[in-house]
Amino acid sequence: MRGLKLIFTNRKRANEMLERVRTGGPSLTRRETQFIRTTKVDLLKLIPFAMIIIIVEEIIPLIVLYAPFILPSTCILPTQKDRIDAKQREKQRVLVASYSDVFAKLAKDQSVQVSVESFLSGVTLKPVSGMLGISTYTPRVFQLNALKRHLTTIGEDDALLLREHHGAHLTPSELRQALLERGIATDEVPEDLWRTRLTWWLSSVEKLSDKTAVDPASERLRLVACSALGKF
């Protein structure tokens, strides 16, 4: 119950941040932006999760194991979050080993602007969705929509990181999370290379403003494929 109550505390904090900006105060930092985004998602999960607690509370341990995406972030313990992230990193490792041909096709340079749908035409979505932490068990149209939403979010986050000195302030855990969200593997990669790989990503997307003929979302998917192949 404490986790559910914390959602309302977080909503109050998020509203205070937004009010500060609305009244001419400092712009939102990346951490504040992420906090507000997470709080909005938690609020959407609140009623369904509360119903689960009321009706079948005993299945919550199973949800933690097999469907953690249902849980509000305030209801996930740090150890559970670590297991969820470790499972995602293991999934990335398996996908890289199993779909190198798909990633090789997507990693080719795009000289003309193509939409995400066209970029992924004729390609199974499982490796791309899986690398970005998106469910691979939904129909293709749902995966495409989820991919586009995720890429939009990453694009906004890239802009904030670029504004904040290419993420120089990120802690190791924040850095690893940023890479995970961009489909960049960190297992068996020395920690001192994590920042180098985020810098590679940000430098690549920073150049997109000079490539008016390239679709930013499709180019980010190409970068995901390049990272899967170890082409940094």
C-alpha positions as CSV (number, residue, x, y, z in Angstrom):
1,M,0.0,0.0,0.0
2,R,2.9,2.3,0.7
3,G,3.9,2.1,-3.0
4,L,0.4,3.1,-4.1
5,K,0.3,6.1,-1.7
6,L,3.7,7.2,-3.0
7,I,2.2,7.7,-6.5
8,F,0.0,10.5,-5.1
9,T,3.0,12.1,-3.4
10,N,4.9,11.9,-6.6
11,R,2.0,13.4,-8.5
12,K,2.1,16.4,-6.2
13,R,5.8,16.8,-6.7
14,A,5.4,16.5,-10.5
15,N,2.7,19.2,-10.5
16,E,5.0,21.5,-8.5
17,M,7.7,21.1,-11.1
18,L,5.4,21.8,-14.0
19,E,3.9,24.9,-12.1
20,R,7.5,26.2,-11.6
21,V,8.1,26.1,-15.3
22,R,4.7,27.5,-16.1
23,T,5.4,30.6,-14.0
24,G,8.7,31.3,-15.6
25,G,11.0,29.3,-13.4
26,P,14.0,27.1,-14.6
27,S,13.4,24.6,-17.3
28,L,12.9,20.9,-16.4
29,T,16.1,18.9,-16.0
30,R,16.4,15.5,-17.5
31,R,15.9,13.9,-14.0
32,E,12.7,16.0,-13.5
33,T,11.4,15.1,-17.0
34,Q,11.9,11.4,-16.3
35,F,10.3,11.7,-12.9
36,I,7.2,13.4,-14.4
37,R,7.0,10.8,-17.2
38,T,7.3,7.9,-14.8
39,T,4.7,9.4,-12.5
40,K,2.2,9.7,-15.4
41,V,2.8,6.1,-16.4
42,D,2.3,5.0,-12.7
43,L,-1.0,6.9,-12.5
44,L,-2.2,5.0,-15.6
45,K,-1.3,1.7,-13.9
46,L,-2.8,2.6,-10.6
47,I,-6.4,1.5,-11.1
48,P,-5.7,-1.8,-12.8
49,F,-3.1,-2.7,-10.2
50,A,-5.4,-1.7,-7.3
51,M,-8.1,-4.0,-8.8
52,I,-5.6,-6.9,-8.9
53,I,-4.8,-6.3,-5.2
54,I,-8.5,-6.3,-4.3
55,I,-9.5,-9.3,-6.4
56,V,-6.5,-11.7,-6.5
57,E,-3.7,-10.3,-4.3
58,E,-2.0,-13.7,-4.1
59,I,-0.9,-13.5,-7.7
60,I,1.2,-10.4,-7.2
61,P,4.4,-12.4,-6.8
62,L,3.7,-14.0,-10.2
63,I,3.2,-10.6,-11.7
64,V,6.6,-9.5,-10.4
65,L,8.2,-12.5,-12.0
66,Y,6.4,-12.7,-15.4
67,A,4.6,-9.3,-16.0
68,P,6.5,-6.6,-14.1
69,F,5.4,-4.0,-16.7
70,I,2.0,-4.1,-15.0
71,L,3.5,-2.8,-11.7
72,P,3.8,0.9,-10.9
73,S,7.4,1.8,-10.4
74,T,6.7,2.8,-6.8
75,C,5.7,-0.9,-6.1
76,I,8.9,-2.4,-7.4
77,L,11.7,-3.0,-4.9
78,P,15.3,-2.2,-5.9
79,T,16.3,-5.9,-5.9
80,Q,13.3,-6.6,-8.2
81,K,14.3,-3.8,-10.5
82,D,17.8,-5.2,-10.7
83,R,16.4,-8.6,-11.7
84,I,14.1,-7.1,-14.3
85,D,17.0,-5.2,-15.9
86,A,19.2,-8.2,-15.8
87,K,16.6,-10.2,-17.6
88,Q,16.3,-7.6,-20.2
89,R,20.1,-7.5,-20.7
90,E,20.2,-11.3,-21.1
91,K,17.4,-11.0,-23.7
92,Q,19.5,-8.5,-25.6
93,R,22.5,-10.9,-25.5
94,V,20.3,-13.8,-27.0
95,L,18.8,-11.5,-29.7
96,V,22.3,-10.3,-30.8
97,A,23.4,-13.9,-31.1
98,S,20.3,-15.1,-32.9
99,Y,19.5,-12.2,-35.3
100,S,22.8,-10.9,-36.6
101,D,21.5,-11.1,-40.2
102,V,18.5,-8.8,-39.4
103,F,20.7,-6.3,-37.6
104,A,23.2,-6.4,-40.6
105,K,20.3,-5.5,-42.9
106,L,19.1,-2.6,-40.7
107,A,22.6,-1.3,-40.1
108,K,23.1,-0.2,-43.7
109,D,23.2,3.6,-44.3
110,Q,20.0,5.2,-45.4
111,S,20.5,7.8,-48.1
112,V,16.8,8.8,-48.4
113,Q,14.2,9.5,-45.8
114,V,12.0,6.5,-45.0
115,S,9.4,6.0,-42.3
116,V,9.8,3.5,-39.5
117,E,7.2,1.3,-41.3
118,S,9.2,1.4,-44.5
119,F,12.5,0.9,-42.7
120,L,11.3,-2.3,-41.0
121,S,9.4,-3.6,-44.1
122,G,10.0,-7.2,-44.6
123,V,11.9,-7.5,-41.3
124,T,10.7,-9.4,-38.2
125,L,10.2,-7.0,-35.4
126,K,11.2,-9.3,-32.6
127,P,14.9,-8.5,-32.5
128,V,14.4,-4.7,-32.7
129,S,11.5,-4.7,-30.2
130,G,13.3,-7.0,-27.8
131,M,16.5,-4.9,-27.8
132,L,14.5,-1.9,-26.8
133,G,12.5,-3.6,-24.1
134,I,9.2,-3.7,-26.0
135,S,7.0,-6.8,-25.8
136,T,7.6,-9.2,-28.6
137,Y,4.4,-11.1,-28.1
138,T,1.9,-8.5,-29.4
139,P,0.7,-8.2,-33.1
140,R,3.0,-6.4,-35.5
141,V,0.9,-3.2,-35.6
142,F,1.0,-2.9,-31.8
143,Q,4.8,-3.4,-31.8
144,L,5.2,-0.7,-34.5
145,N,3.2,1.7,-32.5
146,A,5.1,0.9,-29.3
147,L,8.4,1.3,-31.2
148,K,7.4,4.7,-32.5
149,R,6.4,5.9,-29.1
150,H,9.6,4.6,-27.6
151,L,11.7,6.3,-30.3
152,T,9.9,9.6,-29.7
153,T,10.6,9.3,-26.0
154,I,14.3,8.5,-26.7
155,G,14.5,11.5,-29.1
156,E,13.3,13.8,-26.4
157,D,15.7,12.3,-23.9
158,D,18.6,12.6,-26.4
159,A,17.9,16.3,-26.6
160,L,18.0,16.7,-22.8
161,L,21.2,14.7,-22.6
162,L,22.8,16.8,-25.3
163,R,21.7,20.0,-23.5
164,E,23.2,18.6,-20.2
165,H,26.8,18.1,-21.5
166,H,26.2,14.8,-23.2
167,G,25.0,13.2,-20.0
168,A,28.3,13.9,-18.2
169,H,26.4,14.1,-14.9
170,L,24.9,10.6,-15.1
171,T,25.7,8.1,-12.3
172,P,26.8,4.6,-13.4
173,S,23.3,3.2,-12.8
174,E,21.7,6.1,-14.7
175,L,24.2,5.6,-17.5
176,R,23.5,1.9,-17.7
177,Q,19.8,2.5,-17.8
178,A,20.2,5.1,-20.6
179,L,22.1,2.5,-22.7
180,L,19.5,-0.2,-21.9
181,E,16.7,2.1,-23.2
182,R,18.6,2.6,-26.4
183,G,19.2,-1.1,-27.0
184,I,22.9,-0.9,-26.2
185,A,24.2,-3.9,-24.4
186,T,26.4,-3.4,-21.3
187,D,26.9,-7.0,-20.0
188,E,30.5,-8.1,-20.3
189,V,31.3,-4.5,-21.3
190,P,33.8,-2.6,-19.0
191,E,32.1,0.2,-17.2
192,D,34.5,2.8,-18.6
193,L,33.2,2.0,-22.0
194,W,29.6,2.7,-21.1
195,R,30.0,6.5,-21.3
196,T,31.9,6.1,-24.6
197,R,29.0,4.3,-26.1
198,L,26.5,6.8,-24.9
199,T,28.7,9.6,-26.4
200,W,28.8,7.6,-29.7
201,W,25.0,7.5,-29.7
202,L,24.5,11.2,-28.8
203,S,27.1,12.3,-31.3
204,S,25.4,10.3,-34.0
205,V,21.9,11.7,-33.3
206,E,23.4,15.2,-33.0
207,K,24.4,15.0,-36.6
208,L,20.8,14.3,-37.6
209,S,20.0,18.0,-37.8
210,D,22.4,18.2,-40.8
211,K,20.7,15.2,-42.5
212,T,17.3,16.6,-43.5
213,A,16.8,13.6,-45.9
214,V,17.0,11.1,-43.0
215,D,14.1,10.2,-40.7
216,P,15.3,10.5,-37.1
217,A,13.4,7.6,-35.8
218,S,14.6,5.2,-38.6
219,E,18.1,6.5,-38.0
220,R,17.9,5.6,-34.3
221,L,16.8,2.1,-35.3
222,R,19.9,1.9,-37.5
223,L,22.0,2.9,-34.6
224,V,20.4,0.1,-32.5
225,A,21.4,-2.3,-35.2
226,C,24.9,-1.0,-35.4
227,S,25.4,-1.3,-31.7
228,A,24.1,-4.9,-31.8
229,L,26.8,-5.7,-34.3
230,G,29.5,-3.9,-32.3
231,K,29.9,-1.1,-34.8
232,F,30.4,2.0,-32.7
